[in-house]
């Protein structure tokens, strides 16, 4: 009985990262579990409007940017080894290849190690740990940009790391948020909330066609 209990993973457990990984690997039926500030969070079943559809839209948006920006990679629900107390599984992320200056790398066992440049989380409400414990862990570990879609409040919070702290961006006059690190990565917030993904991707294509994005691709291609 004791050995069985030591092999399970439950929300609220306080574990080291090696013990968290050991238990997670022994529970293949668990699709998403995270270690945040030393505490285990096991995801509940996900609802369509609160998570499934928003997640799909974000992946489509990031996927188009990744497809047009060599040296940039996108990942969906991938475990990230941030530090000894944090091993989250972000809803989505963008990372630079290590060979062109990326801060994360792919370990020998195929996990991401270190801080990706951009992390996106889909949160049902502002009560979510995405806006509290994860926020602090991502900030401390140097994640350059952190975007949270707070679905029930129809709100986007896009944080940019400046001098060790996160500053929240405000939409521009056109209702868009833009990545300062990934040139051309533009999110039309109002249009996305209206469900018009075609227009969201059209606005993104405008950003991808900008001189700033073209210069970014040239820099990545030169390996500088």
C-alpha positions in Angstrom: 0.0 0.0 0.0 2.8 2.4 0.9 4.7 1.7 -2.3 1.5 2.3 -4.4 0.9 5.7 -2.7 4.5 6.7 -3.4 4.0 6.1 -7.1 0.9 8.3 -7.6 0.7 11.9 -8.5 -1.9 14.2 -7.0 -2.5 17.9 -7.0 -1.0 19.6 -3.9 1.8 17.1 -3.5 5.1 18.8 -2.6 7.9 17.0 -4.6 11.4 17.4 -5.9 11.7 17.5 -9.7 13.3 14.0 -9.9 10.5 12.5 -7.8 7.9 14.4 -9.8 9.3 13.0 -13.1 9.5 9.5 -11.6 5.9 9.4 -10.6 4.7 11.1 -13.8 6.4 8.5 -16.0 4.6 5.8 -14.0 1.2 7.3 -14.7 0.8 7.2 -18.5 -3.0 7.8 -18.2 -2.3 11.3 -16.8 -2.0 13.6 -19.8 -1.0 16.8 -18.1 0.8 17.3 -14.7 3.0 20.2 -13.7 5.4 21.0 -10.9 5.2 24.7 -10.1 7.2 26.2 -7.2 7.6 22.6 -5.8 3.8 21.9 -5.9 2.1 19.4 -8.2 -0.9 20.4 -10.3 -2.8 17.7 -12.2 -5.1 19.1 -14.8 -8.8 18.4 -14.8 -10.7 17.5 -17.9 -10.7 20.5 -20.3 -13.8 22.2 -21.6 -14.3 23.1 -25.3 -15.0 26.9 -25.0 -12.8 27.5 -22.0 -9.7 25.8 -23.3 -10.0 23.5 -26.4 -11.0 26.1 -29.0 -8.8 29.0 -27.6 -5.9 26.6 -27.5 -6.5 25.6 -31.1 -6.6 29.2 -32.2 -3.3 30.0 -30.5 -1.6 27.1 -32.0 -2.7 28.1 -35.5 -1.4 31.6 -34.9 1.9 30.5 -33.6 2.2 27.7 -36.2 2.0 30.2 -39.1 4.7 32.4 -37.5 7.0 29.4 -37.0 6.4 28.2 -40.6 7.7 31.6 -42.0 10.5 32.2 -39.5 13.4 29.7 -39.9 15.2 29.1 -36.6 12.0 29.6 -34.5 10.2 26.5 -33.2 6.7 26.1 -31.8 5.6 23.4 -29.3 2.3 22.4 -27.8 1.9 21.0 -24.3 5.6 20.2 -23.9 7.3 19.6 -20.6 9.9 22.3 -19.7 12.5 21.8 -17.1 12.9 25.4 -15.8 14.7 24.8 -12.5 14.8 22.3 -9.6 11.3 23.4 -8.4 9.5 24.0 -11.7 8.6 21.7 -14.5 5.6 23.2 -16.2 3.8 21.9 -19.3 2.8 25.2 -21.1 -0.1 25.2 -23.4 2.1 26.7 -26.2 5.5 28.1 -26.6 7.9 29.7 -29.1 11.7 29.1 -28.8 14.8 30.1 -30.7 17.1 27.3 -31.8 20.1 27.2 -29.5 22.4 27.7 -32.5 21.0 31.2 -33.1 21.0 32.4 -29.5 18.1 30.5 -28.0 18.1 30.2 -24.2 16.6 26.7 -24.1 17.8 23.4 -25.4 16.5 19.9 -26.1 18.0 17.5 -23.6 19.1 14.0 -24.4 15.8 12.6 -23.3 13.9 15.0 -25.5 12.6 17.4 -22.9 13.1 21.2 -23.2 15.6 22.5 -20.6 15.9 26.2 -19.8 13.6 29.1 -20.5 11.8 29.4 -23.9 11.6 32.9 -25.3 7.7 33.0 -25.3 5.2 31.0 -23.3 1.4 31.1 -23.8 -1.1 29.8 -21.2 -4.9 29.5 -21.6 -6.5 30.4 -18.2 -10.2 30.1 -17.5 -10.2 33.0 -15.0 -7.9 35.4 -13.2 -7.9 33.0 -10.2 -5.8 30.6 -12.2 -2.3 29.7 -11.0 -1.1 30.7 -14.5 -1.3 34.4 -13.2 0.3 33.8 -9.9 2.7 30.9 -9.2 3.6 30.3 -12.8 4.0 34.0 -13.4 6.6 34.2 -10.7 8.4 31.1 -11.9 8.6 32.3 -15.5 9.7 35.7 -14.5 12.5 34.4 -12.2 13.7 32.0 -14.9 14.0 34.7 -17.5 11.1 33.8 -19.9 11.2 36.9 -22.2 7.5 37.1 -23.0 4.5 35.5 -21.2 1.0 35.7 -22.8 -2.0 34.6 -20.8 -5.5 34.4 -22.5 -8.0 34.8 -19.6 -10.9 33.3 -21.4 -13.9 34.0 -19.1 -12.8 37.7 -18.8 -12.1 37.9 -22.6 -8.7 39.4 -21.6 -5.2 39.0 -22.9 -2.2 39.7 -20.7 1.0 39.9 -22.6 4.0 40.4 -20.3 7.5 41.4 -21.4 10.5 41.0 -19.2 12.3 44.2 -18.6 15.1 44.6 -16.0 14.1 41.4 -14.2 10.4 42.3 -14.0 7.3 41.8 -16.2 5.7 44.8 -17.8 2.2 44.2 -19.2 1.7 45.5 -22.7 -1.4 47.5 -23.8 -3.1 47.0 -27.2 -2.3 49.6 -29.8 -4.9 51.8 -31.5 -5.9 49.0 -33.8 -6.5 46.6 -30.9 -3.3 44.6 -31.5 -0.6 43.2 -29.3 2.9 42.8 -30.7 5.9 40.8 -29.6 9.0 42.9 -29.1 11.3 39.9 -29.3 9.7 38.1 -32.3 9.3 40.8 -35.0 6.1 40.5 -36.9 4.3 38.4 -34.3 1.0 40.4 -34.1 -2.2 39.4 -32.3 -5.4 41.2 -33.2 -7.2 40.7 -29.9 -10.6 42.0 -30.9 -10.8 39.9 -34.0 -9.6 36.8 -32.2 -12.3 37.3 -29.5 -14.9 37.6 -32.3 -13.8 34.2 -33.5 -12.6 35.4 -36.9 -9.4 33.4 -37.2 -9.0 34.2 -40.9 -8.7 37.9 -40.1 -6.3 37.1 -37.2 -4.0 35.2 -39.6 -4.3 38.0 -42.3 -3.1 40.5 -39.7 -0.3 38.2 -38.7 0.7 37.9 -42.4 1.0 41.7 -42.5 3.4 41.5 -39.6 5.4 38.7 -41.3 5.6 40.8 -44.4 7.1 43.8 -42.5 10.8 44.9 -42.9 11.4 44.1 -39.2 10.5 40.5 -39.8 12.6 40.3 -42.9 15.6 41.6 -41.0 15.0 39.2 -38.2 15.0 36.3 -40.6 18.2 37.5 -42.1 19.9 37.7 -38.7 18.7 34.2 -37.8 20.0 32.9 -41.1 23.4 34.5 -40.5 23.6 32.8 -37.1 24.4 36.1 -35.3 
